Amino acid sequence: MDDSNIRAGAELYRSTCAQCHGAPGETLSPVGQGILPLAPKLLSATRRNNPPIMFWVIKNGVKMTAMPAFGKTWDDKQIWQMTAFLNKGRGISVKDYAALSAGAGAAK
């Protein structure tokens, strides 16, 4: 869970997950607003984001929800990078999120 993996996970989050799970300082997309049940706010300060559980959920998805299985399109390294970011990113500020995920097109 080093800084380079956390940054890579933040970039993946911005490009792939923020649409449904939201991001600090950003309005939830229309897609995210339309999901029922609503996707959890993964960057909330109160989330636990247990790394082994998050890895499994990201890799395998959640049946009967809008959470897809990324294990067919992402390798394990990418999934662990996302897991590292979700663990580190709980309660992240708007400024820190923008800086960390900047590689995916965030404003600098």
C-alpha positions in Angstrom: 0.0 0.0 0.0 2.7 2.5 -1.0 2.1 5.9 -2.4 2.5 4.9 -6.1 -0.2 2.2 -5.7 -2.5 4.5 -3.8 -2.1 7.2 -6.5 -2.8 4.6 -9.2 -5.9 3.5 -7.3 -7.1 7.1 -7.0 -6.8 7.5 -10.8 -8.7 4.3 -11.4 -11.4 5.4 -8.8 -11.8 8.8 -10.6 -12.1 7.2 -14.0 -14.2 4.2 -13.1 -15.9 4.4 -9.6 -16.7 8.0 -8.9 -19.6 8.0 -11.3 -21.6 5.7 -9.0 -19.9 6.0 -5.6 -19.3 9.7 -5.7 -16.2 11.8 -4.9 -15.3 14.6 -2.5 -16.6 18.0 -3.7 -18.4 16.5 -6.8 -22.1 16.1 -7.5 -23.1 12.5 -8.0 -23.6 11.7 -11.6 -27.1 11.0 -13.0 -26.2 7.3 -13.3 -25.1 7.2 -9.6 -28.3 9.0 -8.6 -30.4 6.4 -10.5 -28.9 3.3 -9.0 -31.2 1.5 -6.6 -30.1 0.7 -4.0 -27.7 3.6 -4.0 -24.0 2.7 -4.2 -22.2 3.2 -0.9 -20.0 6.3 -0.5 -16.7 4.5 -0.5 -14.7 7.6 0.6 -16.8 8.4 3.6 -14.8 8.8 6.8 -17.0 6.3 8.5 -16.4 3.5 6.0 -14.2 0.5 7.0 -13.1 -0.6 3.6 -11.4 -3.7 4.8 -8.8 -4.5 2.1 -9.3 -8.3 1.7 -13.1 -7.8 1.5 -12.8 -4.8 -0.8 -10.5 -6.8 -3.1 -13.0 -9.6 -3.3 -16.0 -7.3 -4.0 -14.1 -5.4 -6.7 -12.9 -8.6 -8.3 -16.2 -10.5 -8.2 -18.9 -7.8 -8.0 -22.1 -8.0 -6.0 -25.0 -10.0 -7.5 -28.4 -8.3 -7.8 -26.8 -4.8 -7.6 -25.1 -2.5 -10.1 -21.6 -3.4 -8.8 -19.8 -5.2 -11.6 -17.0 -7.7 -11.4 -13.8 -6.0 -12.5 -11.8 -9.3 -12.3 -12.4 -9.9 -16.0 -11.0 -6.6 -17.1 -8.5 -5.6 -14.4 -5.6 -7.6 -13.2 -5.0 -8.3 -9.5 -2.4 -5.5 -9.3 -5.0 -2.9 -10.4 -7.6 -4.3 -8.0 -5.0 -4.1 -5.1 -4.2 -0.5 -6.2 -7.9 0.3 -5.9 -8.1 -1.4 -2.6 -5.1 0.5 -1.3 -6.7 3.8 -2.3 -10.1 2.9 -0.7 -8.3 2.0 2.5 -6.2 5.2 2.5 -8.9 7.5 1.0 -11.5 7.3 3.7 -12.4 10.9 4.7 -10.1 12.4 2.1 -10.5 16.1 1.5 -11.6 17.7 -1.8 -8.1 19.1 -2.3 -6.2 15.9 -1.5 -8.5 13.8 -3.7 -8.0 16.2 -6.6 -4.2 16.1 -6.2 -4.1 12.3 -5.7 -6.3 11.5 -8.7 -4.9 14.2 -11.0 -3.4 11.6 -13.4 -6.9 10.7 -14.5 -7.7 14.2 -15.7 -8.6 16.0 -12.4 -7.9 19.7 -12.3 -4.5 20.6 -10.9 
